[in-house]
Amino acid sequence: MSSKEIAKLTGKRHDHVMVDIRKMLAELGPDVPDFSGAYKTDRGNTYACYNLPR
């Protein structure tokens, strides 16, 4: 499930979801897998996201 999907489901802004995910991953420690990714908008802009396992 992507951070974009989480934002839509929770009604939160994507950047706020990203902050929450970063905090959670930091709390888990340095051995956490890398879930980072990117997505491209219709306008061609590329932004960071997370792709988390369900």
C-alpha positions in Angstrom: 0.0 0.0 0.0 1.5 3.3 -1.0 1.6 6.4 1.2 -0.6 8.1 -1.4 -3.3 5.4 -0.8 -2.9 5.8 3.0 -3.4 9.6 2.6 -6.5 9.1 0.6 -8.0 6.5 3.0 -7.3 8.6 6.1 -8.2 12.0 4.5 -4.8 13.3 5.5 -2.4 15.3 3.3 0.3 13.2 1.7 3.2 15.2 3.1 1.7 14.6 6.7 1.5 10.9 6.0 5.1 10.9 4.9 6.2 12.6 8.1 4.3 10.0 10.2 5.9 7.1 8.2 9.4 8.5 8.6 8.9 8.8 12.4 7.6 5.2 12.6 10.5 3.9 10.5 13.0 5.8 12.6 11.5 4.3 15.8 11.9 0.8 14.4 15.7 1.3 14.0 18.4 1.1 11.3 17.6 -2.5 10.2 14.2 -1.6 8.6 13.9 -2.4 4.8 13.9 0.5 2.4 10.3 1.2 1.4 11.0 4.5 -0.3 9.7 5.1 -3.8 8.6 7.9 -6.2 5.7 8.8 -8.3 5.2 11.1 -11.2 2.3 13.5 -11.5 0.4 14.3 -14.7 2.5 17.5 -15.0 5.7 15.5 -15.0 6.8 16.3 -11.4 8.4 13.5 -9.4 7.7 13.2 -5.7 8.8 10.8 -2.9 6.4 8.2 -1.5 6.6 5.0 0.5 5.4 1.6 -0.7 4.6 -0.4 2.4 3.5 -4.0 2.7 -0.1 -4.5 3.8 
